[in-house]
Amino acid sequence: MRTSHAVPVSLAEIARIAGVGRAAVSNWRRRHDSFPSRIGGTDVSPQFSLAEVEQWLRDNGKLHDVGGRELLWPRFEALGSRDESGLAVAEAARRMRMPRSRVASPALSEEARELAGEAARLGRSEGPRETFEFLLQRWLDTHVRQLSTTPAPLATLMTRIALDARLGAGGGKGPGGLTVFDPACGTGHLTVAAVQEYDGPDLTVLGCERDPALAALATARLAFATEARVGVHTEIAAADALRQDPFSDLRADIALCNPPFNERDWGYEELATDQRWTHGLPPRTEPELAWVQHMLAHLRPGGSAVVVLPPAVASRKAGRRIRGSLLRTGMLRAVVALPPGCAQPHSVSLQLWVLRAAPDSPGASPQDALLVDGTRLAKPGSREQGPDWDALTDFVHSALSHLDTPETVPPDGAVRIPLLDLLDDEVDLTPGRYTSMTGEPSGDELAASWEELTTDLSRLTQLAQDLSKLGLTAGESRTTATVGDLVKAGALTLRAGAQPSDSEAPHRNSGTPLLTVTDLLTNGAPSARVAAEAAQTVAEEGDVVVAGVVRAFRAWVHEGPPVALGPQLYALRVDPAKLSADFLAGCLRAPSNGRQAGTHASSSSRVDIRRLHVLQLPMEEQGRYAKAFRRLNALRELLTSTDGLGKSLADDMGDRLAAGGLTASD
């Protein structure tokens, strides 16, 4: 049943529905008088009727293999309220799993209930879980500034840390199997990660979330995540865990949490005498320490907890007494500093605190804490830094494997600090304060870096000499063809990348690497993986990959294993009898090509891939150009690596000189 009023859609949404770029939609609007008229918005951002657009696309053969989900989402967005659209998505998921249920949430309007029913029917035909994940991801993307989520790689890392810390403690496993608790679960990223990472029997997953829409979505996510599992019990309570605590008698094996930060109104006055504050009443300005003690109060003896915290919690003066108590009792075992970009807020180097409840039969309390600095594992080269998840995960697991073995030496970047050195007037637990004193490169390492830099500079000199000898003419006009023309001529095929249909990340060592525009803005390496069946567009070796956004515009020939492409990335596969892949990539990457094919309204503007120009040359001459393009790419790559190595060497030498490291003979 259709809604009675017009559902507005933007040009970007029309492009997504039709599976084309926004420039193509603008072109349709200019060329076709029959294109639907604007019903709202502005001249710069016009809006159109979804029903009229859908009909026009069908009448003009523009609606090809797009599923009903793309047409459905704008109607959820048109509900207006963040809460109602979220509850409607959750209700749709419930009906997908229980089609005979007739009880709907009383918080939903009649329109939202009808839409949830239609989404459920679509889900049963196109895949319930896939449809729900699609709608959930769109909802999260739409309200990204109002929500704080835990990215799947971070959720997996936290879960593995908690499981290993619990098992390493030699206790904490309850008689009914494993119990996992998240007191501020949001849409369930951490609880789902627990289901995925624990494959043992008798799993209980409990969570609290004070926002009813988020709680409903978390319930739906867990229902889908556990539908193929036996012996799994889940429950999400829509409640404020600090004020109302629906699981007051719970003693869990592990606790995971990414709590709200910097909230002054967390219940300081009414909870002043609460029994959970065994380490001291958290100051009004330290709500994060209230969450830490809440988690510890719900652990079995020997159970473990991992919590995401802002870095200031490790050093603020107001919290030093509680930090000191956590250390003295042996409950705070490790602090891990993460690189910026691991979770919101992305500009901040967040921390993981690893906690452990005291065992039933206490022995000698730990006399140290492990401080781990992973901030160096950010991807270089962009203000929008993010972590190298594989390297970060390996490093953190390696460092924390020394948690209960005081006789071993942690890897560089991690250090075991005696409690006597930490329990001073500040009780500052910032890892960088301590690891920087132990992380200086050795003399042999510096010498090896200088030798590598010298070799790279020699290669740069040789490349510069070779390229400078190329004979170049200026102002000569040559015949070109657009990518769109080459597609029509059968010289190449063009496929657009897309958001994977299943947003659940598989285990970090499985699946197909997923490359996104964000990855290109860092170090260019995929930072996530996706299940093979969820990868909609995969670039094979020899394909030309193009980034169709101004801020990351580039083109290259893909080498190595297959990689899935995210939105705004395109795979071009050439007919080798008509086109050289290296020649094509070199032509497409030319900065002037990107300028003429881009809108340039902002750095996030798109480049219309079909408008990019390619020289029309015979195959023999393409080979000459391809060789020159390969040398030019080698120059770019060497300049980037040499720049990073040179800056790192200069920083290391500066630290050594400032510390008085110059020998008398120098």
C-alpha positions in Angstrom: 0.0 0.0 0.0 1.5 3.3 -1.1 1.5 6.4 1.1 -1.0 9.1 0.2 1.5 11.9 0.1 4.5 12.3 -2.3 7.8 10.9 -1.0 10.6 13.3 -1.9 13.9 12.0 -3.3 17.1 13.9 -4.2 19.2 13.6 -7.4 21.7 11.5 -5.4 18.9 9.1 -4.3 17.6 8.9 -7.9 21.1 8.0 -9.1 21.4 5.3 -6.4 18.0 3.9 -7.4 19.0 3.8 -11.1 22.5 2.5 -10.4 24.2 5.5 -12.2 26.1 8.6 -11.3 24.4 11.8 -10.3 25.7 13.5 -13.4 23.7 11.0 -15.5 20.5 12.0 -13.7 21.2 15.7 -14.2 21.7 14.9 -17.9 18.3 13.0 -18.0 16.7 16.0 -16.5 18.1 18.4 -19.1 17.5 16.2 -22.1 14.1 14.7 -21.4 11.1 17.1 -21.1 9.1 14.2 -19.6 11.4 14.0 -16.5 9.3 14.6 -13.4 9.0 18.2 -12.2 10.6 19.4 -8.9 8.3 19.2 -5.9 10.5 20.8 -3.3 14.0 21.6 -2.3 16.1 24.3 -4.0 17.6 24.9 -7.4 20.9 23.5 -6.1 19.3 20.5 -4.3 15.9 19.8 -5.9 13.6 17.1 -4.7 11.2 15.0 -6.8 8.3 12.6 -6.2 9.5 9.0 -5.7 6.4 7.6 -7.3 6.8 9.8 -10.4 10.5 9.1 -10.6 10.0 5.3 -10.4 7.4 5.5 -13.1 9.6 7.6 -15.4 12.6 5.2 -14.9 10.4 2.2 -15.8 8.9 4.0 -18.8 12.3 5.0 -20.2 14.1 1.7 -19.5 16.4 3.2 -16.8 15.3 0.8 -14.0 17.4 -2.3 -14.7 18.4 -4.7 -12.0 17.8 -2.5 -9.0 16.0 -4.3 -6.2 13.0 -3.0 -4.3 15.1 -2.0 -1.4 16.4 1.1 -3.1 12.9 2.2 -3.8 11.8 1.4 -0.3 14.4 3.4 1.7 13.3 6.9 0.7 9.9 6.2 2.2 11.4 5.3 5.5 13.4 8.5 5.4 10.2 10.4 4.6 8.8 9.4 7.9 10.8 12.4 9.2 11.5 11.3 12.7 14.7 9.5 13.5 13.0 7.4 16.1 10.0 6.5 14.1 12.1 5.5 11.1 14.4 3.4 13.3 11.4 1.7 15.0 9.8 1.0 11.6 13.0 -0.7 10.4 13.1 -2.8 13.6 9.4 -3.6 13.2 10.0 -4.7 9.6 12.8 -7.0 10.8 10.5 -8.5 13.4 7.8 -9.2 10.8 10.3 -10.7 8.4 11.2 -13.3 11.1 7.7 -13.7 12.4 5.4 -13.2 9.5 2.2 -14.3 11.4 2.7 -11.7 14.1 0.1 -9.0 14.2 1.2 -7.1 17.2 3.0 -3.8 16.2 4.8 -1.3 18.3 2.3 1.3 19.7 4.9 4.0 19.1 4.5 3.6 15.3 2.1 5.6 13.2 -0.3 3.9 10.8 1.9 4.9 7.9 5.0 3.5 9.6 3.2 0.2 10.3 2.1 -0.1 6.7 5.6 0.6 5.5 7.1 -2.0 7.9 4.7 -4.5 6.6 5.6 -3.8 3.0 9.3 -4.0 3.9 8.7 -7.4 5.5 7.0 -8.7 2.4 9.9 -7.5 0.3 12.4 -9.0 2.7 10.8 -12.4 2.5 11.2 -12.3 -1.3 14.7 -10.6 -1.5 16.2 -12.1 1.7 15.2 -11.0 5.2 18.6 -10.5 6.6 19.9 -8.7 3.5 16.9 -6.4 3.4 17.2 -5.6 7.1 20.9 -4.9 6.9 20.4 -2.7 3.9 17.7 -0.6 5.7 19.8 -0.5 8.9 22.9 0.7 7.2 21.0 3.4 5.4 19.4 4.5 8.7 22.8 4.7 10.3 24.3 6.6 7.4 21.4 9.1 7.4 21.8 9.8 11.2 25.5 9.4 11.5 26.0 12.7 13.3 23.4 11.8 15.9 24.8 8.3 16.7 28.0 6.8 18.0 28.7 3.3 16.7 31.5 0.8 17.2 33.0 -0.2 13.8 33.0 -4.0 13.2 36.9 -4.4 13.4 37.0 -2.6 16.7 34.1 -4.6 18.1 35.9 -7.8 17.1 39.1 -6.7 18.6 37.4 -5.8 21.9 35.6 -9.2 22.0 38.8 -11.2 21.4 40.6 -9.2 24.1 37.9 -9.9 26.6 37.7 -13.6 25.8 41.4 -14.0 26.1 41.7 -12.0 29.3 38.9 -14.0 30.9 40.5 -17.3 29.9 43.9 -16.2 30.9 42.6 -15.3 34.3 41.7 -19.0 34.8 38.2 -18.2 35.9 35.1 -16.2 35.1 33.2 -18.9 33.3 29.7 -19.3 34.8 27.9 -22.6 35.3 25.5 -21.8 32.5 28.1 -21.2 29.8 29.3 -17.8 28.7 27.4 -14.6 29.6 28.2 -11.4 27.7 26.9 -8.0 28.9 26.9 -4.5 27.2 25.3 -1.8 29.4 25.1 0.8 26.6 24.8 -1.3 23.5 23.5 1.2 20.9 22.4 -0.8 17.8 24.3 -3.9 19.0 27.7 -3.8 17.3 29.5 -5.3 20.3 26.8 -7.8 21.1 26.8 -9.1 17.5 30.6 -9.3 17.6 30.4 -11.5 20.7 28.0 -13.8 18.9 30.3 -14.1 16.0 33.5 -14.6 17.9 32.3 -17.1 20.5 31.5 -20.4 19.0 31.1 -22.4 22.2 27.9 -23.7 23.8 25.4 -22.0 26.0 25.8 -18.3 25.1 23.8 -15.6 26.8 24.0 -12.0 25.5 22.4 -9.2 27.5 22.4 -5.5 26.7 20.9 -2.2 27.9 20.1 0.8 25.8 18.1 3.8 26.9 17.1 4.9 23.4 14.1 2.8 22.4 14.8 2.9 18.7 18.4 1.8 19.2 17.3 -1.0 21.6 14.8 -2.2 19.0 17.4 -2.3 16.3 19.9 -4.1 18.5 17.2 -6.7 19.3 16.6 -7.2 15.5 20.3 -7.5 14.8 20.9 -10.1 17.5 17.8 -12.0 16.3 19.3 -12.3 12.8 22.8 -13.0 14.1 21.7 -15.9 16.3 19.0 -17.5 14.0 21.3 -20.3 13.0 22.7 -20.9 16.5 21.4 -23.3 19.1 21.7 -22.6 22.8 21.9 -18.8 22.5 19.8 -16.5 24.6 19.6 -12.8 24.0 17.9 -9.9 25.7 18.1 -6.1 25.1 16.4 -3.9 27.8 15.3 -0.4 26.9 16.6 1.2 30.0 19.2 3.6 31.4 21.7 1.1 32.9 23.2 3.5 35.4 19.9 4.9 36.8 17.5 1.9 36.4 19.8 -1.2 36.0 17.4 -3.9 34.8 20.1 -6.5 35.4 21.1 -5.6 38.9 21.7 -9.2 40.0 23.7 -10.1 36.8 27.2 -11.5 37.1 28.6 -11.8 33.5 31.7 -13.5 32.2 32.7 -10.6 30.0 31.5 -7.1 29.7 31.9 -4.9 26.6 31.0 -1.2 26.2 31.4 1.9 24.2 29.6 4.2 26.6 28.4 7.8 25.9 31.2 10.3 26.5 31.3 13.6 28.5 27.7 13.4 29.8 27.4 15.5 32.9 23.8 14.4 33.6 24.5 10.7 34.3 22.8 10.5 37.7 25.4 12.0 40.0 23.0 13.2 42.6 20.6 10.3 42.8 23.3 7.7 42.7 25.6 9.2 45.3 25.3 6.3 47.7 25.1 3.5 45.1 26.8 0.3 46.1 28.5 0.0 42.7 31.0 2.7 43.6 33.5 0.5 45.4 36.4 2.5 44.1 34.8 5.9 45.0 32.0 8.1 43.9 32.7 9.2 40.3 32.9 13.0 40.1 30.2 14.7 38.1 32.7 15.3 35.4 33.8 11.7 35.2 30.8 9.7 33.9 33.1 7.3 32.1 34.4 6.1 35.5 30.8 5.4 36.5 30.5 3.1 33.5 33.7 1.4 34.4 32.6 0.6 37.9 29.1 -0.4 36.7 30.8 -3.0 34.4 33.0 -4.3 37.2 30.0 -4.7 39.5 28.4 -7.0 37.0 31.3 -9.4 36.5 31.8 -12.8 38.0 35.0 -13.3 39.9 37.8 -13.5 37.3 35.6 -12.1 34.6 36.9 -9.5 32.2 35.7 -6.2 30.7 36.9 -4.1 27.8 35.6 -0.5 27.5 36.3 2.3 24.9 37.2 5.6 26.6 38.3 9.0 25.6 42.0 9.6 26.4 41.4 12.3 29.0 39.9 9.7 31.3 43.5 8.3 31.8 44.9 11.6 33.0 42.1 14.0 34.3 42.9 15.2 37.9 39.3 14.5 39.1 39.5 10.8 38.4 43.0 10.1 39.8 41.7 8.5 43.1 39.5 6.0 41.3 42.3 5.2 38.8 44.6 4.6 41.7 42.1 2.3 43.4 41.6 0.3 40.2 45.3 -0.2 39.9 45.9 -1.1 43.6 43.1 -3.8 43.5 44.5 -5.3 40.3 41.3 -4.7 38.4 42.8 -2.3 35.8 45.2 -4.6 33.9 46.0 -2.7 30.7 45.4 0.5 28.8 45.6 0.4 25.0 45.9 3.7 23.0 44.3 3.4 19.6 45.2 5.4 16.5 42.8 8.2 15.4 39.9 7.0 13.3 39.0 3.8 15.1 35.6 5.1 16.2 33.8 8.3 16.8 35.1 11.0 17.4 37.5 10.0 14.6 40.0 12.8 15.3 40.7 11.5 18.8 43.1 8.7 19.8 40.6 6.6 21.9 41.7 4.1 24.5 40.7 0.6 25.5 40.8 -0.2 29.2 41.2 -4.0 30.0 39.7 -4.8 33.4 39.4 -7.9 35.4 37.3 -8.7 38.5 39.0 -10.2 41.5 39.0 -14.0 41.5 37.2 -16.0 44.2 40.5 -17.2 45.8 42.7 -14.1 45.6 46.4 -14.6 45.5 49.1 -12.0 45.2 47.7 -8.8 43.5 49.4 -7.7 40.3 52.3 -5.3 40.9 52.2 -3.7 37.5 50.0 -2.6 34.6 50.5 -3.1 30.9 50.4 0.1 28.8 50.2 -0.3 25.0 50.6 2.5 22.5 49.0 1.6 19.1 48.8 5.2 17.9 51.6 4.7 15.4 49.5 2.2 13.5 47.5 4.9 11.8 47.5 5.0 8.0 49.7 7.9 6.9 49.1 10.5 4.3 45.8 12.1 5.1 44.0 14.2 7.6 41.3 11.5 7.6 43.5 9.0 9.2 42.3 5.5 10.1 43.9 2.4 11.6 45.6 -0.3 9.8 43.3 -2.9 11.3 45.3 -6.0 10.5 48.5 -4.5 11.9 46.7 -3.0 14.9 45.0 -6.2 15.8 48.2 -8.3 15.5 50.1 -5.7 17.6 47.5 -5.5 20.4 47.1 -9.2 20.7 50.8 -9.7 20.8 51.2 -7.1 23.5 48.3 -8.4 25.6 49.6 -11.9 25.5 52.1 -10.7 28.1 49.4 -9.6 30.5 49.9 -12.5 32.9 53.5 -13.3 32.3 55.6 -10.7 34.2 58.8 -12.5 33.3 58.4 -11.9 29.6 59.2 -8.7 27.7 56.3 -7.0 25.7 57.0 -5.9 22.1 58.1 -2.4 21.2 55.3 0.0 21.8 54.1 -1.8 24.9 55.6 -1.5 28.4 54.9 -3.1 31.8 55.0 -0.3 34.4 55.3 -1.0 38.2 52.4 0.3 40.2 54.8 2.3 42.4 55.7 4.3 39.3 52.0 4.9 38.3 50.6 5.7 41.8 52.0 9.2 42.0 50.1 12.5 42.4 48.7 12.3 38.9 48.1 8.6 38.3 48.4 9.3 34.6 47.8 6.1 32.6 48.4 7.6 29.1 50.5 4.9 27.3 52.5 7.4 25.2 54.1 8.9 28.4 55.8 5.6 29.1 56.3 3.9 25.7 58.0 6.9 24.2 60.9 6.3 26.6 61.4 2.7 25.4 60.6 3.0 21.7 63.7 4.6 20.3 65.3 2.9 17.3 68.7 1.2 17.9 71.8 2.4 16.1 71.6 -0.6 13.7 68.0 0.3 12.9 68.9 3.9 12.2 71.8 2.8 10.0 69.5 0.4 8.0 67.0 3.3 7.5 69.7 5.6 6.2 70.9 2.9 3.8 67.3 2.4 2.6 66.8 6.1 2.1 70.1 6.4 0.1 69.0 3.5 -2.2 65.5 5.1 -2.7 67.1 8.5 -3.6 69.4 6.8 -6.1 66.3 5.2 -7.7 64.5 8.5 -7.8 67.5 10.1 -9.5 67.5 7.4 -12.2 63.7 7.6 -12.8 64.0 11.4 -13.0 66.7 11.1 -15.6 64.8 8.6 -17.7 61.5 10.6 -17.6 63.3 13.9 -18.4 64.6 12.3 -21.6 61.2 11.6 -23.0 60.3 13.7 -26.0 57.1 15.7 -25.3 55.2 18.0 -27.5 52.9 20.8 -26.3 49.7 22.0 -27.8 49.2 19.1 -30.3 45.6 18.0 -30.5 44.9 14.3 -30.7 41.7 12.4 -31.2 40.1 11.1 -28.0 37.1 9.0 -27.1 35.2 9.0 -23.8 34.9 6.0 -21.6 31.2 5.9 -22.5 32.1 5.7 -26.2 34.6 2.8 -25.5 31.9 0.9 -23.5 29.5 1.2 -26.4 32.2 0.1 -28.8 32.9 -3.0 -26.7 36.5 -2.0 -26.0 35.9 -2.2 -22.2 33.2 -3.0 -19.7 32.4 -0.6 -16.8 31.1 -1.8 -13.4 30.3 0.5 -10.4 31.2 -0.4 -6.8 28.5 -0.5 -4.2 27.9 -0.9 -0.5 28.0 -4.6 0.3 24.6 -6.1 0.8 25.6 -7.6 4.1 27.2 -5.1 6.5 28.2 -7.8 9.0 32.0 -8.2 8.8 33.3 -11.7 8.7 36.3 -12.8 10.6 39.3 -10.6 9.8 41.2 -13.4 8.1 38.4 -14.4 5.8 36.3 -12.9 3.0 37.3 -10.6 0.2 39.2 -7.3 1.0 36.9 -4.3 0.6 38.5 -1.1 -0.8 36.7 2.2 -0.1 37.3 5.9 -0.9 38.3 6.4 2.7 41.1 3.8 2.3 42.4 5.7 -0.7 42.6 8.8 1.4 44.9 7.0 3.8 47.4 4.5 2.6 45.4 2.9 -0.2 45.1 -0.6 1.4 41.7 -2.2 2.1 40.9 -1.8 5.8 38.0 -4.3 6.0 36.8 -7.5 4.5 33.4 -8.6 3.2 31.9 -12.0 2.6 32.4 -13.1 -1.0 28.7 -13.4 -1.6 28.1 -9.9 -0.4 30.7 -8.3 -2.7 28.7 -6.8 -5.6 31.7 -5.5 -7.7 35.1 -7.3 -7.6 38.2 -6.0 -9.4 40.4 -8.8 -10.7 44.1 -8.6 -11.6 44.5 -6.5 -14.7 41.3 -4.5 -14.2 41.6 -0.7 -14.2 40.2 0.8 -11.0 39.0 4.4 -11.0 38.0 6.5 -8.0 35.1 8.7 -9.1 35.3 11.4 -6.5 37.3 14.7 -6.8 39.1 14.4 -3.5 40.5 11.0 -4.2 40.5 10.9 -8.0 43.0 8.4 -9.4 43.2 5.4 -11.7 45.5 2.4 -11.6 45.8 -1.2 -12.9 44.9 -3.6 -10.1 47.5 -6.2 -9.2 47.2 -9.1 -6.8 44.2 -10.9 -5.3 40.6 -9.8 -6.1 39.3 -6.9 -4.2 35.7 -5.7 -3.6 35.0 -2.1 -4.5 32.9 0.2 -2.4 30.8 3.2 -3.5 32.3 5.7 -5.9 34.9 3.2 -7.1 34.7 1.6 -10.6 36.2 -1.4 -12.3 37.0 -1.2 -16.0 37.9 -4.4 -17.8 39.6 -3.9 -21.2 39.5 -6.0 -24.4 43.2 -6.7 -24.7 42.9 -6.7 -28.5 41.7 -3.1 -28.5 43.2 -1.4 -25.3 46.2 -1.7 -23.1 45.2 -1.5 -19.4 48.3 0.5 -18.4 47.6 2.9 -21.3 44.0 3.3 -20.2 44.9 3.9 -16.6 47.5 6.5 -17.5 45.1 8.5 -19.7 42.3 8.4 -17.1 44.6 9.5 -14.2 45.7 12.7 -15.9 44.6 15.6 -13.6 43.2 17.6 -16.5 40.9 14.6 -17.3 39.5 14.6 -13.8 38.9 18.3 -13.9 36.9 18.3 -17.1 34.8 15.3 -15.9 34.1 16.5 -12.4 31.5 18.8 -11.0 33.9 20.5 -8.5 31.1 21.9 -6.4 33.1 20.6 -3.4 35.9 18.1 -2.6 33.3 15.4 -2.3 31.9 16.0 -5.7 31.8 13.1 -8.1 33.7 12.5 -11.3 31.5 11.2 -14.2 33.6 8.2 -15.3 31.8 8.0 -18.6 33.0 11.5 -19.5 36.7 10.8 -19.0 38.8 11.0 -22.2 41.1 8.4 -23.7 43.5 8.9 -26.5 42.7 7.0 -29.7 45.9 5.2 -30.7 46.9 2.0 -32.4 48.0 -0.9 -30.1 51.7 -0.5 -30.9 51.7 3.2 -30.0 49.6 2.4 -26.8 52.5 0.2 -25.7 55.0 3.1 -25.9 52.7 5.3 -23.8 52.0 2.5 -21.4 55.7 2.2 -20.7 56.0 5.9 -19.9 52.9 5.8 -17.7 54.4 2.9 -15.7 57.6 4.9 -15.1 55.5 7.9 -14.0 53.6 5.7 -11.5 56.8 4.3 -10.1 58.0 7.9 -9.6 54.8 8.8 -7.7 55.1 5.7 -5.4 58.7 6.2 -4.7 58.2 9.9 -3.9 55.5 9.0 -1.4 57.6 6.2 0.3 60.8 8.3 0.4 58.9 11.2 1.9 57.6 9.1 4.8 60.9 7.4 5.4 62.8 10.7 5.3 60.4 12.4 7.8 60.6 9.4 10.2 64.4 9.4 10.1 64.5 13.2 10.7 62.2 12.8 13.7 64.2 9.9 15.2 67.5 11.8 14.7 65.9 14.9 16.3 64.9 12.9 19.4 68.3 11.4 19.7 70.2 14.7 19.4 67.8 16.4 21.8 68.6 13.7 24.3 72.3 14.4 24.1 73.1 11.5 21.8 75.9 13.1 19.8 79.2 11.3 20.3 82.4 13.2 21.0 83.9 12.1 17.7 81.1 13.8 15.8 
